[in-house]
């Protein structure tokens, strides 16, 4: 009986969150560090490297690994000239249904929680990105305004990816680093008196953003008007491939400008002599390139010349 009671209490404390065991089960290819709740924890250093990855570079790596549906398009933006990078914390909302909403809300109140729209915000930490499926709700749909937005930014240092309507967009724009992707704007708010239209059905569970299945701990890369969701076990490969491509482009452009090689020689599979020249160039410029010395040394270790 004691075991049953303890299991029941553990389930209650999870609220709308997925269990640690289930989250680990659903992310088996991640072998690195995890948060206490099982969410994959891509390192801050790797997140910093991913800021420089282009959408095309990320797309190519994921496509080659069989991940063909990882990019979400069609957004309004806050701070469109900035890059959004972080670990996904997911929230899934559904249209309100009184009996289900009450069961969820009663459990939350028993844990001292108020306002379902703030529950996912409570678990954010620095480096997270709040990713919410608000089922595209517009009129009477917003669960985020400038108060909740400020709380999100204070906890995560990041913005949001939000498939629904925001309110108080002017106020959200005043939060300096709140780089965000959202579907629409409406001045209303969710669950107005007499109209229960929104309920929180899941926190850190698999969710859908546009045509993408997003997992908790995915690396969010928002730039150029689109959002890319990188599975955590592919993040290192995405960053490394991007760095190699960036360096090869710098080398190729410089050699063409200097008249060493023609565009035809560079814009094709490189001959062995060009590959050797590239390795030599990396060594000679190792402290002057936009990729860290440590990463260049790792790249050189894997080359055969």
C-alpha positions as a printed NumPy array, in Angstrom:
array([[  0.   ,   0.   ,   0.   ],
       [  2.862,   2.374,   0.79 ],
       [  4.316,   1.845,  -2.691],
       [  0.944,   2.606,  -4.28 ],
       [  0.624,   5.822,  -2.24 ],
       [  4.158,   6.944,  -3.162],
       [  3.581,   6.246,  -6.858],
       [  0.325,   8.207,  -6.671],
       [  2.074,  11.173,  -5.041],
       [  4.858,  11.109,  -7.634],
       [  2.302,  11.131, -10.432],
       [  0.453,  14.024,  -8.802],
       [  3.637,  16.066,  -8.427],
       [  4.368,  15.707, -12.141],
       [  1.202,  17.639, -12.962],
       [  0.965,  17.763, -16.751],
       [  4.614,  16.762, -17.203],
       [  5.78 ,  13.583, -18.862],
       [  7.534,  11.122, -16.556],
       [ 11.317,  11.019, -16.518],
       [ 11.303,   7.375, -17.615],
       [  9.02 ,   8.056, -20.562],
       [ 11.076,  11.042, -21.705],
       [ 14.29 ,   8.995, -21.57 ],
       [ 12.494,   6.22 , -23.481],
       [ 11.465,   8.648, -26.243],
       [ 14.972,  10.163, -26.609],
       [ 17.151,   7.015, -26.659],
       [ 19.822,   8.362, -29.023],
       [ 20.812,  11.117, -26.594],
       [ 23.638,   9.783, -24.412],
       [ 24.766,  13.039, -22.829],
       [ 23.765,  14.97 , -19.731],
       [ 20.087,  15.317, -18.79 ],
       [ 18.078,  17.565, -16.515],
       [ 16.588,  15.988, -13.409],
       [ 13.298,  15.388, -15.249],
       [ 15.061,  13.494, -18.064],
       [ 15.153,  16.297, -20.63 ],
       [ 18.314,  16.19 , -22.788],
       [ 20.743,  18.956, -21.786],
       [ 22.804,  20.108, -24.747],
       [ 25.743,  22.102, -23.373],
       [ 25.857,  25.896, -23.343],
       [ 29.081,  25.757, -25.369],
       [ 27.369,  23.772, -28.125],
       [ 24.388,  26.129, -28.139],
       [ 26.811,  29.01 , -28.658],
       [ 28.326,  27.255, -31.678],
       [ 24.896,  26.584, -33.18 ],
       [ 24.142,  30.325, -33.275],
       [ 26.379,  30.53 , -36.356],
       [ 24.776,  27.569, -38.174],
       [ 22.771,  28.448, -41.281],
       [ 19.307,  27.023, -41.866],
       [ 20.592,  25.274, -44.998],
       [ 23.468,  23.624, -43.136],
       [ 21.197,  22.333, -40.39 ],
       [ 18.624,  21.151, -42.929],
       [ 21.22 ,  19.242, -44.975],
       [ 22.597,  17.323, -41.985],
       [ 19.155,  16.404, -40.67 ],
       [ 17.854,  15.419, -44.114],
       [ 20.818,  13.088, -44.6  ],
       [ 20.042,  11.501, -41.23 ],
       [ 16.402,  10.919, -42.212],
       [ 14.885,  13.892, -40.345],
       [ 12.981,  15.581, -43.16 ],
       [ 10.353,  17.547, -41.218],
       [ 12.289,  19.753, -38.805],
       [ 11.657,  23.269, -40.133],
       [  8.616,  25.404, -39.305],
       [  7.772,  28.42 , -41.461],
       [  5.207,  31.211, -41.626],
       [  5.864,  33.345, -38.529],
       [  5.468,  36.86 , -37.245],
       [  8.591,  37.894, -35.336],
       [  9.9  ,  39.998, -32.479],
       [ 13.552,  41.032, -33.043],
       [ 13.777,  39.584, -36.571],
       [ 17.46 ,  40.512, -36.907],
       [ 18.485,  38.398, -33.899],
       [ 19.095,  34.652, -33.612],
       [ 17.064,  32.473, -31.257],
       [ 18.921,  29.442, -29.887],
       [ 18.146,  27.252, -26.888],
       [ 16.795,  23.98 , -25.51 ],
       [ 13.088,  23.382, -26.047],
       [ 10.666,  23.289, -23.131],
       [  7.379,  22.234, -24.713],
       [  3.804,  23.087, -23.804],
       [  0.669,  21.745, -25.464],
       [ -2.669,  23.508, -25.15 ],
       [ -6.019,  22.262, -26.436],
       [ -9.48 ,  23.806, -26.758],
       [-11.135,  24.   , -23.359],
       [-13.445,  21.244, -22.112],
       [-14.871,  21.86 , -18.618],
       [-14.517,  18.371, -17.127],
       [-10.944,  17.875, -18.328],
       [ -9.932,  21.46 , -17.493],
       [-11.287,  21.075, -13.936],
       [ -9.427,  17.809, -13.337],
       [ -6.179,  19.402, -14.511],
       [ -6.771,  22.645, -12.632],
       [ -7.716,  20.913,  -9.359],
       [ -4.505,  18.921,  -9.464],
       [ -2.509,  22.071, -10.079],
       [ -4.215,  23.94 ,  -7.247],
       [ -3.425,  21.046,  -4.89 ],
       [  0.229,  21.695,  -5.726],
       [ -0.133,  25.419,  -5.052],
       [ -0.269,  26.416,  -8.72 ],
       [ -2.382,  29.142, -10.264],
       [ -3.089,  29.975, -13.889],
       [ -2.346,  27.034, -16.199],
       [ -0.637,  29.288, -18.733],
       [  2.195,  29.94 , -16.246],
       [  2.934,  26.318, -15.313],
       [  5.431,  25.702, -18.151],
       [  7.091,  29.049, -17.366],
       [  7.782,  27.899, -13.808],
       [ 10.228,  25.19 , -14.951],
       [ 12.272,  27.282, -17.403],
       [ 16.012,  27.736, -16.787],
       [ 18.675,  29.794, -18.549],
       [ 19.215,  28.661, -22.114],
       [ 15.684,  27.29 , -22.586],
       [ 13.208,  28.291, -25.286],
       [  9.503,  28.096, -24.48 ],
       [  7.874,  26.198, -27.38 ],
       [  4.062,  26.131, -27.252],
       [  1.383,  24.574, -29.435],
       [ -1.521,  26.949, -28.838],
       [ -3.431,  25.272, -31.72 ],
       [ -3.247,  28.536, -33.676],
       [ -5.869,  30.12 , -31.399],
       [ -6.443,  33.764, -32.25 ],
       [ -9.551,  35.521, -30.846],
       [ -9.612,  34.947, -27.065],
       [ -6.57 ,  32.717, -27.495],
       [ -3.486,  34.524, -26.112],
       [ -1.897,  32.862, -23.083],
       [  1.152,  35.158, -23.263],
       [  1.233,  38.917, -22.797],
       [  3.937,  41.228, -21.505],
       [  3.702,  39.976, -17.89 ],
       [  4.185,  36.308, -18.787],
       [  6.696,  37.332, -21.462],
       [  8.821,  39.125, -18.888],
       [  8.681,  36.055, -16.637],
       [  9.79 ,  33.832, -19.53 ],
       [ 12.7  ,  36.116, -20.335],
       [ 13.753,  36.465, -16.689],
       [ 13.961,  32.689, -16.297],
       [ 15.354,  31.653, -19.689],
       [ 17.104,  34.713, -21.141],
       [ 15.325,  33.781, -24.367],
       [ 12.151,  34.298, -26.348],
       [  9.506,  31.872, -27.552],
       [  8.159,  29.804, -30.427],
       [  4.397,  30.117, -30.067],
       [  1.808,  28.718, -32.488],
       [ -0.977,  31.038, -31.466],
       [ -1.833,  34.69 , -30.855],
       [  0.15 ,  36.949, -28.537],
       [ -1.23 ,  40.017, -26.781],
       [  0.719,  43.072, -25.56 ],
       [  3.146,  42.775, -28.473],
       [  4.278,  46.376, -27.977],
       [  5.256,  45.539, -24.405],
       [  6.966,  42.31 , -25.487],
       [  9.026,  44.254, -28.01 ],
       [ 10.387,  46.356, -25.152],
       [ 12.054,  43.268, -23.641],
       [ 15.437,  43.643, -25.302],
       [ 16.423,  40.03 , -25.966],
       [ 12.969,  38.537, -26.365],
       [ 13.557,  37.151, -29.879],
       [ 10.306,  35.363, -30.669],
       [  8.297,  33.59 , -33.356],
       [  4.51 ,  33.681, -33.13 ],
       [  1.489,  33.109, -35.351],
       [ -0.718,  36.168, -34.855],
       [ -1.638,  39.101, -32.624],
       [ -4.901,  39.699, -30.77 ],
       [ -5.72 ,  42.127, -27.972],
       [ -7.914,  39.584, -26.134],
       [ -6.831,  36.946, -23.609],
       [ -7.583,  33.261, -23.092],
       [-10.538,  31.98 , -21.065],
       [-12.554,  35.198, -20.821],
       [-15.5  ,  35.059, -18.353],
       [-18.079,  32.548, -19.556],
       [-15.872,  31.072, -22.263],
       [-13.495,  28.306, -21.216],
       [-11.591,  27.964, -24.478],
       [ -8.061,  26.886, -23.486],
       [ -6.501,  24.227, -21.271],
       [ -2.945,  23.006, -20.74 ],
       [ -2.778,  19.347, -21.69 ],
       [  0.977,  18.689, -21.524],
       [  4.352,  20.038, -20.365],
       [  7.6  ,  18.662, -21.799],
       [  5.743,  16.099, -23.834],
       [  6.126,  15.608, -27.607],
       [  4.266,  18.448, -29.298],
       [  3.546,  19.662, -32.82 ],
       [  4.684,  22.998, -34.228],
       [  3.434,  23.409, -37.792],
       [  4.542,  20.136, -39.458],
       [  7.318,  19.405, -36.948],
       [  7.231,  16.961, -34.051],
       [  9.159,  18.783, -31.318],
       [ 10.712,  16.934, -28.399],
       [ 11.734,  18.455, -25.072],
       [ 15.445,  19.217, -25.26 ],
       [ 15.504,  19.746, -29.034],
       [ 17.832,  22.584, -29.997],
       [ 15.771,  25.502, -31.308],
       [ 17.423,  27.578, -34.041],
       [ 15.373,  30.57 , -35.153],
       [ 16.795,  32.752, -37.918],
       [ 15.943,  34.042, -41.38 ],
       [ 12.225,  33.893, -40.55 ],
       [ 12.067,  30.145, -39.922],
       [ 12.509,  27.892, -36.911],
       [ 14.608,  24.731, -37.091],
       [ 14.319,  22.034, -34.429],
       [ 17.52 ,  19.988, -34.142],
       [ 17.342,  16.625, -32.31 ],
       [ 19.878,  16.848, -29.458],
       [ 21.864,  13.829, -30.634],
       [ 22.476,  15.587, -33.974],
       [ 23.438,  18.977, -32.524],
       [ 27.194,  18.301, -32.408],
       [ 27.202,  17.04 , -35.996],
       [ 25.187,  20.029, -37.204],
       [ 27.618,  22.439, -35.53 ],
       [ 30.737,  20.672, -36.814],
       [ 29.499,  20.381, -40.399],
       [ 28.585,  24.068, -40.338],
       [ 32.042,  25.019, -39.102],
       [ 33.765,  22.943, -41.766],
       [ 31.584,  24.446, -44.509],
       [ 32.242,  27.969, -43.189],
       [ 35.993,  27.443, -43.167],
       [ 36.073,  25.841, -46.594],
       [ 34.061,  28.74 , -48.006],
       [ 36.464,  31.287, -46.479],
       [ 39.468,  29.431, -47.872],
       [ 37.917,  28.966, -51.308],
       [ 36.831,  32.581, -51.651],
       [ 40.261,  33.845, -50.575],
       [ 42.144,  31.548, -52.971],
       [ 39.874,  32.583, -55.87 ],
       [ 40.387,  36.266, -55.015],
       [ 44.179,  35.732, -54.883],
       [ 44.111,  33.959, -58.25 ],
       [ 45.506,  30.708, -56.847],
       [ 42.584,  28.591, -58.051],
       [ 39.741,  29.128, -60.479],
       [ 36.075,  29.115, -59.496],
       [ 35.751,  25.856, -61.409],
       [ 38.414,  24.213, -59.248],
       [ 36.784,  25.364, -56.013],
       [ 33.156,  24.816, -56.999],
       [ 33.57 ,  21.063, -57.365],
       [ 35.138,  18.172, -55.48 ],
       [ 38.565,  19.421, -54.474],
       [ 41.717,  17.828, -55.81 ],
       [ 44.158,  16.39 , -53.247],
       [ 46.5  ,  19.35 , -53.652],
       [ 43.701,  21.794, -52.722],
       [ 42.752,  19.667, -49.691],
       [ 46.386,  19.734, -48.527],
       [ 46.514,  23.482, -49.095],
       [ 43.321,  23.86 , -47.032],
       [ 44.802,  21.939, -44.073],
       [ 47.952,  24.08 , -44.243],
       [ 45.832,  27.235, -44.376],
       [ 43.872,  26.139, -41.299],
       [ 47.083,  25.65 , -39.328],
       [ 48.493,  28.988, -40.417],
       [ 45.32 ,  30.959, -39.565],
       [ 44.077,  28.935, -36.604],
       [ 43.813,  31.947, -34.269],
       [ 42.298,  34.307, -36.839],
       [ 39.26 ,  32.301, -37.943],
       [ 35.599,  32.516, -36.788],
       [ 35.804,  28.99 , -35.37 ],
       [ 37.554,  28.246, -32.097],
       [ 41.099,  26.869, -32.063],
       [ 39.825,  23.781, -30.234],
       [ 37.247,  22.995, -32.909],
       [ 39.741,  23.54 , -35.735],
       [ 42.168,  21.18 , -34.007],
       [ 39.4  ,  18.564, -33.825],
       [ 38.702,  19.048, -37.534],
       [ 42.403,  18.648, -38.379],
       [ 42.652,  15.454, -36.316],
       [ 40.077,  13.81 , -38.573],
       [ 41.819,  14.773, -41.815],
       [ 44.213,  12.412, -43.568],
       [ 46.654,  15.16 , -44.629]])
